[in-house]
Amino acid sequence: MSTATTKNSKKQTADMRVVFGGVAFNCASHLEKVLENIKHYASYFKEAAFVFVENDSTDGTKEIFERWKLSHPACTILTMDGISSIKQRTVRLEIVRNACLEFIRTDTLLNQFDYIILTDMDDVGSYTVSSDQILESVAFLEASADHAAVFANQEGAYYDLWALRHPDICPGDVWEQMLDRVMINSESEEAAYEATFTDKIFRLPKEAGLVEVESAFGGFGVYKRSFATSAGLCYVGSKVKIIRCQDGVIVRRIQTCEHVHFHAGIRQLGGRLFINPKLINRGDVSYGLNKSTWQTLLF
């Protein structure tokens, strides 16, 4: 970004109000750095508020939030203890993410803000995102009424394939596709993984232009508040799954990435979603996935 563009972006965001949101469960080892980053990002905006949802943490996460809140009066901590009894991770995430969104939506002050920035609050959120790229992303969103959200990229391989939907790169749910290959086609786990993931792992160079997607997240998203809090939009972390296999028909529920349903709602409203390749929020780390994750999806 040129110096002139950066100055113009700073001037633009200096008149805007932003809500920072996130959900946390046992994030104490990274949380202080995450909150330090958020405080830094907030300094570029006219006004900032903070809505964090925490549940069932036993490692000091609650205490870190409460200490931070003392010096940040515009911070709200929503505690949802008890939901750890729900075994399915994406169902828990559906609940806490919807709580964060619903609090903003129903708050008469926050629902007038310009932007919502959502960030993971674990090790991914401890990476310091370039403020210039946050400003550039906001400038891009301001450039067109239908630009609804911008998401982060990573050094090396793009890692959030489950949240990603792109007609060419990743058109469907990669874990569900793997489950189908093993349970319906009787493929080995290794063969199913190779067929499902290997050809989809990609790198998005910083010099590439913004990539329009149907869904993404990658641990950091900048949303126009007007789209994100529209009535009826919500996260959904499961669906009914019909499995037709040699043993007959199996009807179960399956975990799904909760971001995909939320982003489908934004797109139905006419909003367009993008990955900004320069908006880096994670270093170059090995692309390590548990190949048996598909086994945990059904419930």
C-alpha positions as CSV (number, residue, x, y, z in Angstrom):
1,M,0.0,0.0,0.0
2,S,1.4,3.5,-0.9
3,T,1.8,6.1,1.8
4,A,-0.9,8.2,0.2
5,T,-3.4,5.3,0.2
6,T,-2.5,4.5,3.8
7,K,-3.2,8.1,4.9
8,N,-6.5,8.1,3.1
9,S,-7.5,4.8,4.7
10,K,-6.6,6.1,8.1
11,K,-8.6,9.3,7.5
12,Q,-11.5,7.1,6.4
13,T,-11.5,4.8,9.5
14,A,-10.9,7.7,11.8
15,D,-14.6,8.5,11.3
16,M,-15.8,4.9,11.8
17,R,-16.9,2.8,14.8
18,V,-16.1,-0.9,15.1
19,V,-17.1,-3.7,17.4
20,F,-14.4,-6.4,18.0
21,G,-15.9,-9.8,18.8
22,G,-14.6,-13.2,19.6
23,V,-15.3,-16.5,21.5
24,A,-12.9,-18.1,23.9
25,F,-12.5,-21.4,25.7
26,N,-9.3,-22.1,27.7
27,C,-7.3,-19.6,25.7
28,A,-5.2,-18.2,28.6
29,S,-1.8,-19.0,27.1
30,H,-2.5,-16.7,24.1
31,L,-5.3,-14.4,25.3
32,E,-3.2,-11.5,26.7
33,K,-1.4,-11.1,23.3
34,V,-4.7,-11.4,21.4
35,L,-6.2,-8.6,23.5
36,E,-3.0,-6.5,23.0
37,N,-3.5,-6.9,19.3
38,I,-7.2,-6.0,19.5
39,K,-6.3,-2.8,21.5
40,H,-3.8,-1.9,18.7
41,Y,-6.3,-2.4,15.9
42,A,-9.0,-0.5,17.8
43,S,-6.7,2.6,17.9
44,Y,-7.3,3.2,14.2
45,F,-11.0,3.8,14.6
46,K,-13.1,6.7,15.9
47,E,-14.7,4.4,18.5
48,A,-14.4,0.8,19.5
49,A,-16.4,-1.6,21.6
50,F,-15.7,-5.2,22.5
51,V,-18.0,-8.3,22.9
52,F,-16.4,-11.5,24.0
53,V,-18.1,-14.8,24.7
54,E,-16.5,-17.3,27.1
55,N,-17.6,-20.6,28.4
56,D,-16.4,-23.2,31.0
57,S,-12.7,-22.1,31.0
58,T,-10.6,-23.5,33.8
59,D,-7.1,-22.0,32.8
60,G,-7.4,-18.4,33.8
61,T,-9.2,-17.1,30.7
62,K,-12.1,-15.7,32.8
63,E,-9.7,-13.8,35.0
64,I,-7.7,-12.3,32.1
65,F,-11.0,-11.0,30.5
66,E,-12.1,-9.5,33.8
67,R,-8.8,-7.7,34.3
68,W,-8.9,-6.4,30.8
69,K,-12.5,-5.2,31.2
70,L,-11.5,-3.0,34.1
71,S,-9.4,-0.7,31.8
72,H,-11.8,-1.1,28.8
73,P,-15.3,0.0,29.9
74,A,-16.7,-0.5,26.4
75,C,-16.1,-4.3,26.8
76,T,-18.8,-6.8,27.4
77,I,-18.0,-10.4,28.6
78,L,-20.8,-12.9,28.0
79,T,-20.4,-16.0,30.1
80,M,-22.1,-19.2,28.9
81,D,-20.9,-21.8,31.4
82,G,-22.4,-25.3,31.0
83,I,-22.3,-25.7,27.2
84,S,-19.1,-27.8,27.4
85,S,-21.5,-30.7,28.1
86,I,-22.4,-30.5,24.4
87,K,-19.9,-32.9,22.8
88,Q,-20.1,-31.5,19.3
89,R,-17.6,-28.7,18.8
90,T,-19.4,-26.9,16.0
91,V,-22.7,-26.9,17.9
92,R,-20.9,-25.2,20.8
93,L,-19.4,-22.7,18.4
94,E,-22.8,-22.1,16.8
95,I,-24.2,-21.2,20.2
96,V,-21.4,-18.8,21.3
97,R,-21.0,-17.1,17.9
98,N,-24.7,-16.5,17.7
99,A,-24.6,-15.1,21.2
100,C,-21.9,-12.6,20.2
101,L,-23.8,-11.6,17.1
102,E,-27.2,-11.4,18.8
103,F,-25.8,-9.2,21.6
104,I,-24.6,-6.7,19.0
105,R,-27.8,-7.0,17.0
106,T,-30.0,-6.2,20.0
107,D,-27.9,-3.5,21.5
108,T,-29.2,-0.1,20.5
109,L,-25.8,1.5,20.5
110,L,-23.7,-1.3,18.9
111,N,-26.1,-2.0,16.2
112,Q,-25.4,1.5,14.8
113,F,-21.6,0.8,14.5
114,D,-20.0,0.6,11.1
115,Y,-18.0,-2.6,11.3
116,I,-17.6,-5.8,13.2
117,I,-14.2,-7.4,13.3
118,L,-14.2,-11.1,14.4
119,T,-11.0,-12.8,15.4
120,D,-10.0,-16.2,16.8
121,M,-8.7,-15.8,20.4
122,D,-6.3,-18.6,20.5
123,D,-2.8,-18.9,18.9
124,V,-4.1,-17.6,15.5
125,G,-5.3,-14.4,17.1
126,S,-2.0,-13.9,18.8
127,Y,-0.4,-13.1,15.4
128,T,-0.3,-9.4,14.8
129,V,-2.2,-8.5,11.7
130,S,-0.9,-5.5,9.7
131,S,-2.9,-2.4,10.6
132,D,-2.4,-1.1,7.1
133,Q,-4.0,-4.2,5.7
134,I,-7.0,-3.8,8.0
135,L,-7.3,-0.3,6.8
136,E,-7.0,-1.3,3.2
137,S,-9.7,-4.0,3.7
138,V,-12.0,-1.4,5.2
139,A,-11.3,0.9,2.2
140,F,-12.2,-1.9,-0.1
141,L,-15.4,-2.6,1.7
142,E,-16.3,1.1,1.5
143,A,-15.7,1.1,-2.2
144,S,-19.0,-0.7,-3.0
145,A,-22.3,-1.1,-1.3
146,D,-22.3,-4.9,-1.9
147,H,-18.8,-5.5,-0.5
148,A,-19.8,-7.2,2.8
149,A,-16.8,-8.9,4.3
150,V,-13.0,-9.4,3.9
151,F,-11.2,-12.4,5.4
152,A,-7.6,-13.2,6.2
153,N,-4.9,-15.2,4.4
154,Q,-1.9,-17.1,5.8
155,E,1.7,-17.4,4.9
156,G,2.3,-20.7,3.2
157,A,-0.7,-23.0,2.7
158,Y,-4.2,-21.6,3.2
159,Y,-5.4,-23.5,6.2
160,D,-9.1,-23.0,6.8
161,L,-10.5,-25.3,4.1
162,W,-13.6,-26.3,6.1
163,A,-14.9,-22.7,6.2
164,L,-13.9,-22.1,2.5
165,R,-16.4,-22.2,-0.3
166,H,-15.2,-21.3,-3.8
167,P,-16.7,-22.8,-7.0
168,D,-13.2,-23.9,-8.3
169,I,-10.9,-24.2,-5.3
170,C,-13.2,-25.8,-2.7
171,P,-16.8,-26.1,-3.7
172,G,-18.0,-28.3,-0.8
173,D,-17.4,-29.6,2.7
174,V,-14.1,-31.4,2.6
175,W,-14.7,-33.4,5.7
176,E,-18.1,-34.5,4.6
177,Q,-16.7,-35.5,1.3
178,M,-14.1,-37.7,3.0
179,L,-16.8,-39.3,5.2
180,D,-18.7,-40.2,2.1
181,R,-15.7,-41.7,0.4
182,V,-15.0,-44.0,3.4
183,M,-18.6,-44.9,4.4
184,I,-20.3,-45.0,1.0
185,N,-17.5,-45.8,-1.4
186,S,-15.5,-48.0,1.1
187,E,-12.3,-46.3,0.4
188,S,-9.4,-46.4,2.9
189,E,-9.0,-43.4,5.1
190,E,-5.6,-42.7,3.5
191,A,-7.0,-42.8,0.0
192,A,-10.0,-40.7,0.9
193,Y,-7.8,-38.1,2.5
194,E,-5.5,-37.9,-0.6
195,A,-8.5,-37.6,-2.9
196,T,-10.3,-35.0,-0.7
197,F,-7.5,-32.7,0.6
198,T,-4.3,-33.1,-1.4
199,D,-5.6,-31.4,-4.6
200,K,-7.3,-28.6,-2.6
201,I,-4.3,-27.4,-0.5
202,F,-3.2,-24.2,-2.1
203,R,-1.2,-21.0,-1.4
204,L,-2.6,-17.6,-2.1
205,P,0.4,-15.2,-2.8
206,K,0.2,-11.8,-1.3
207,E,0.5,-10.2,-4.7
208,A,-2.7,-11.8,-5.9
209,G,-5.8,-9.7,-6.1
210,L,-8.7,-10.1,-3.7
211,V,-10.5,-13.4,-4.3
212,E,-14.2,-13.5,-4.2
213,V,-15.6,-16.5,-2.2
214,E,-18.9,-17.9,-1.1
215,S,-17.5,-18.4,2.4
216,A,-14.2,-18.2,4.3
217,F,-12.9,-17.1,7.7
218,G,-9.3,-18.2,8.4
219,G,-9.5,-16.8,12.0
220,F,-10.0,-13.1,11.1
221,G,-12.9,-11.4,9.3
222,V,-13.9,-7.7,8.8
223,Y,-17.6,-7.4,8.3
224,K,-19.9,-4.5,7.4
225,R,-22.1,-4.4,10.5
226,S,-25.2,-3.7,8.4
227,F,-24.8,-7.1,6.7
228,A,-23.6,-9.1,9.7
229,T,-26.5,-8.1,12.0
230,S,-29.4,-8.4,9.5
231,A,-32.4,-10.1,10.9
232,G,-32.5,-13.9,10.4
233,L,-28.7,-14.4,9.9
234,C,-27.2,-17.0,12.2
235,Y,-24.4,-19.6,12.5
236,V,-25.4,-23.2,12.1
237,G,-23.1,-26.0,13.1
238,S,-24.9,-29.2,12.1
239,K,-27.4,-30.7,9.6
240,V,-29.2,-33.9,8.9
241,K,-27.1,-36.4,7.0
242,I,-28.5,-39.3,4.9
243,I,-25.9,-42.0,4.2
244,R,-26.8,-44.7,1.7
245,C,-24.4,-47.5,2.0
246,Q,-24.2,-51.3,1.7
247,D,-25.8,-51.8,5.1
248,G,-28.8,-49.7,4.2
249,V,-29.7,-46.1,4.9
250,I,-28.3,-44.3,8.0
251,V,-29.9,-41.1,9.2
252,R,-27.8,-39.0,11.6
253,R,-26.8,-35.5,12.2
254,I,-23.4,-34.3,11.0
255,Q,-21.2,-31.4,12.2
256,T,-20.7,-28.7,9.7
257,C,-18.6,-25.5,9.7
258,E,-20.8,-22.9,11.3
259,H,-19.4,-20.0,9.2
260,V,-20.8,-21.4,5.9
261,H,-24.5,-21.0,6.8
262,F,-23.9,-17.5,8.2
263,H,-22.1,-16.4,5.0
264,A,-24.8,-18.0,2.8
265,G,-27.2,-15.6,4.5
266,I,-25.1,-12.6,3.8
267,R,-24.8,-13.6,0.1
268,Q,-28.6,-14.0,-0.1
269,L,-28.8,-10.4,0.9
270,G,-26.6,-9.5,-2.0
271,G,-23.4,-9.2,0.0
272,R,-20.1,-10.2,-1.6
273,L,-17.3,-11.9,0.4
274,F,-13.5,-11.8,-0.3
275,I,-10.2,-13.0,0.9
276,N,-7.5,-10.3,1.0
277,P,-4.2,-12.1,0.2
278,K,-2.2,-9.4,2.0
279,L,-4.3,-9.6,5.2
280,I,-2.0,-12.1,6.8
281,N,-2.9,-13.5,10.3
282,R,-0.8,-16.6,10.5
283,G,2.8,-17.5,9.7
284,D,4.0,-20.3,7.5
285,V,3.2,-23.4,9.5
286,S,3.0,-27.0,8.4
287,Y,-0.4,-28.1,7.1
288,G,-1.1,-30.8,9.7
289,L,-4.6,-32.3,9.8
290,N,-5.9,-35.2,11.8
291,K,-7.0,-37.5,9.0
292,S,-9.5,-39.2,11.4
293,T,-11.5,-36.0,12.0
294,W,-14.3,-37.3,9.7
295,Q,-15.0,-40.0,12.3
296,T,-16.0,-37.3,14.9
297,L,-18.6,-35.6,12.6
298,L,-21.6,-37.9,13.0
299,F,-23.8,-37.8,16.1
